[in-house]
Amino acid sequence: MDSSNRSEIDFDRLLALEEGDKPRAIRARSVESIRQPVALLLADVVPPEPVAHEVTEGRVAYDFVGTEYVAIKLISDRFVEVLNTGGFTGWATFPVTLAKPGEAIEGYHGLAVRGRSGPIDDSLSEQIVLPPPVPTGRARSGLRGRYFAPESWDGSDVFVPRDSGWVFMTEAVASALREEEVTNIGLEVLSTMERPVY
């Protein structure tokens, strides 16, 4: 791995946004099939009407709600307020509704991302050996770090690498979300992300 290929960006200061692991957190599914979930995430499509979602599990409505589609992420008014107050770039929202039987849950939006970078390039990652997933299993080949060509990033605070459903953000955005104690978010530094090689 040639670290000079990514010397123009400090990947220790970029993070991936994921669903957190709060106990009893609600999750949702769309009431109707979504034909282009990634297009919604990428702000390539703006739905003419709110995309209806229903709660499928959990009881507590945190600031981040995961859905059946990896690309569709629901965020609360408070999450949006943090992004607005910070003046962060690269994000937008699309209208959604969220409900559980007999009760509407107000104050949620679909997260859309206009910021872009080039695709994740596995050749820039460090080759590692991952421990076995179970005690009796075998160690596996893996990669550490999710990187893209530095010159391909448009500089937005919130962005999506091409050909992926990942949402990446700058450390400034992550710090603001943490400071305001936005709930049920997972934030992982890009340079430390590990995954198996299949």
N, C-alpha and C positions, 0 to 999 in steps of 0.2 A: 504494500500500500504506500503510495507516494503522497505524504501529507501536503506537499507543496501544491497539489492539485486543488486543495481547498483552503489555501492560506489566506484568501481574500475575505473569507467569512469565518467567524468564530462559531463553529457548530456547537460549542459548549454553551452558547447563549441563544440557541434556538431550541424550541420545545414542541413536542407533539401533544395535541389535545385529544384526550380519550375520556370515555365514560368512567366515572369513579366507582368505588365499591361501597358506597354508603348502605348500611343495612336498611331493608324495607323500602329502598328507593323504587319509585314507580318506573316502569318501562311501558312503551306504547307501540301500537301498530296502526297503520293507516286503515281507515274504514274501507277504502277502495284501493285496488292495486295501483301503484305508482309506476307509470311506464318508463320514466326517465329520472330515477332518483339522483343519479350523479349530476344530471343537468340542473336539478334544483340546487344541489350543493354548490355548483360552479356558477350560479346566477345566470346560466344560459337560458333558463326558462323561468318566467314569472307566472305562477298560476293565476288564472282569472278569478278564482274563488279560494277561500282558505282551504288548506288540505286538512281534512278531518282525521283525527287520531283518537283512539280509545285506549285506555289503560288495560294492560294485559297481566300485569303483576305488580306487587309492591303496594305500599300504602302512603308513603311520604313523597310529596312533590318537591324535589330539590331544584336547584337552579339549572341543572343539566339533566335532560331526560333522554335516555337512549331509546332507539326504536328498532324494529325488525330489519330495517335497511341500514346498513353500516353508514351509508352516505348521509342519511337524514338524522340530524341532531337538533333537538328542541332546546331552546334556551329561554330563560326567564326574563322578565322586565329588568330585574336587578343585574343580570349578566349584560344585557344590552346597555344599561345605564353606565356600567363600568367601561365598556368599549367607547361609548359616546363621550363620557367625561374625560377619558384619556386622550381623545382625539386620534384614536388608532385608525389606521387605514387598511383597506383590503377586504372589508367585510360588509355584509348587508343582511337583510332578513327577508323572509317571505311569510305570508300569512298562514297560520294554522289554527285549528281548534283542538282542544284536548278535553276529554271527558271520561268519567267513569260512570257506571250505571246510575242514572238518576241525578247526576251532578256534573255540571261544567266546571272545569278547572281553568280559571282565567289567567291571563298574563304570560302567555308563551308564544314564541315565534320560531320559525324554522331558520337555522343558520345557513346563510349563503356566503360564499367566499369569492371575491373578485381577484384577489392577489394570486400571483402565479410564480412558480419556478419550473425549471426543467425537471425531467423525470428522476426518480431515485436511481442512482447508479451503483449497483452492488459491487462493481469492481473497485470502488473507492473505500469499501468497508474493510475492516480488519477481520482476517480469518481466525476463528477461535474454535475451541472444543467446548461444547456445552455438556454439563453433567447429565446423566440419564434422567428421564422424566419420572421414573419410579426406581426404587432401590435395586430391583433385580434387572433393570434395563441396561442398555448400552449407552455410552457417551456418543454424542452426535456432533457432526461438523456444523459450525454455525458462523454467523457474521455479527460483528459489533459495529454499530453506527449506521445511521441512514443519512446519506449524503447526496448532493446534486451538484452539478457544475455551478460554481459561484456566479459566473457571469449570466446565468439563466434566470436568476432571481430578480424580480422587478422591484424589490425593496419594500414591499408592503409589510405592514406589521402582522397581518394574518394572511396566509396564503396556502395554496394547494399545489403540490408537485404534479406535473402533468402525468396523466395515465394512472392516477391513484385517487383514493377517497380519503387520504390522510389530510388532517388540518394541522398546519404548522403555525407557530407564532414566535414573535420575538420575546426575549426575556422581560422586556418592559411590560408587555401585555400580561404575561404569566405573573409577574410581580403584582400588578394591579389587581388581578383576579384573586390572588392569595391574600393581599392586604385587605380586600373587601370581604374576604371569607366566603367567596362564591362556592357553592356546595356541589358535591358529587362530580367533581372534575378530577381527571388524572392528567398529570403533566410530566412528561418524560423527556429528558435532554436527548437531543438527536444523537450526540456522539456516544451515548451509553446504551442505546437501544440494541437489544440482542434478539436474534431469531435463528431458527434452524435452517439449514440448507436442505431442501428436498430434492 
